[in-house]
Amino acid sequence: KVFFGLPLDFWLSKLLLLDAISQLCSQERQVLRFGSKRWVMVDIDDIFLGPTGTKMNRSDVDALLEAQARLRQYVPGFTFNLGYCGKFYPSGGAREVEGNEELVRQAGHFWWFGHTY
């Protein structure tokens, strides 16, 4: 059984429903034929941008690393993709500047994409 708690007008819900139907069908009667390989990428945009009091601090960076490690148990090689604009580095309160600095120290653990607005 597959239960959806949201309407199917959202594109991701439609995709998940098709995937669920595909997985529930036996191989002989499978109408939808998708491979079992799935790709997952999570972009966190504007990692250094935001009003003071809302940005990441050091414990948030640690939590992000821990979440990434947990996700890698299910999705091998999973890596958060962080978007940044250098204009806003470092900024915020003292704890947020420490969070910015910790993100840079841990930069090798993430993928990065630069952009300007």
N, C-alpha and C positions, 0 to 999 in steps of 0.2 A: 504494500500500500504506500502511496505517496500523498502527503497532505501539504497543501500550500496555504499559508495564512495571509498571503497578500494577493492582490489582483494580478492577473497575467499581462497587464499593460506595460510593465517594466521589462526592458529587454533582457535583463539577467534572469528574471523569473522564467521567461519563455525558454531561454537556453538551458536552465536547470531542469525544467520540465521535460524537454526533449532528451536530455542526457539521462534522466531517471527512467523514462519510457524505454530508451535504448538498453539500459542496464537490466531492466526487468524482463525484457523479451528474451526468450530462449534463442540460441544461435540459429536454429532451423527456421524460426518464424520471425526473425529480426527484420523489421521493415527498415529501420534506421540503422545504418552501419557506420559507426564512428570507431576510430581506434581508441585504445585505452589510455593513450598519452594525453595529458592535460598540461597546459602552460598557465602559470600564475605569476603575475607581477603586481606589486602594490607600490604605487607612486605616492610619496608624501611630499606635496608641493610646498614651496616657500618655507622651508624648514627654519630659516632665520628670521622670518617676517612675522609680525604680529604685535598687538599692543602689549606694553609692559604688564606683567602679571599673568600672561597667557602662554608664554613661550616655554620651551623645554628647559628643565634644570638637570643637574647631574643624575638624580634618581630616575628621571624620565628616560634619559639616554640608556641607563642600565636596564630599565624595563623594556626598552625597544630592542636591545641586544638579546635579552631573555626571550622575548616574544619571537624574535627571528630564530633563535635556537630551537624553540618548541615547534615552530612551523616547519623547520627543516626535518623534524622527525617524520612528517607526513609528506613533505614536498622537498625531496633532495635538492640541495643547492639553492633553496629559496633565499633571496636577498632583497631587503627593502631598497627601493630606488628613491633617493632623496633629491629633491629639487631645491636649488638655492640661487639667491642673488647676493653676490658679495657685498653689495652696498649696505646691507643690513647686518653685516658681521663686524664686530660683536655689537649687540645692542640689548637693551632691557635693563632690568635690575641686576644686582650683584649675583644672585643665584642663577639668573638666566644667562648672564655672561659666562659663568662657570659651565652652564649647560652647553653653550655654544662652543666653548673651548674643549669640552669633553667630546662633543660630536666630532670636532676636527681631529682630536687625538685618536678617536676610534674610526676615522674615515675609511681605513682599509677594510672594515667589516661591512661596508655598504657600497652600493652603486650610487653614483652621483650624476645629475644632469644640471648644467648651468643654464640660466636664462635671465633675461631682463624683461621688464614690463613696458 
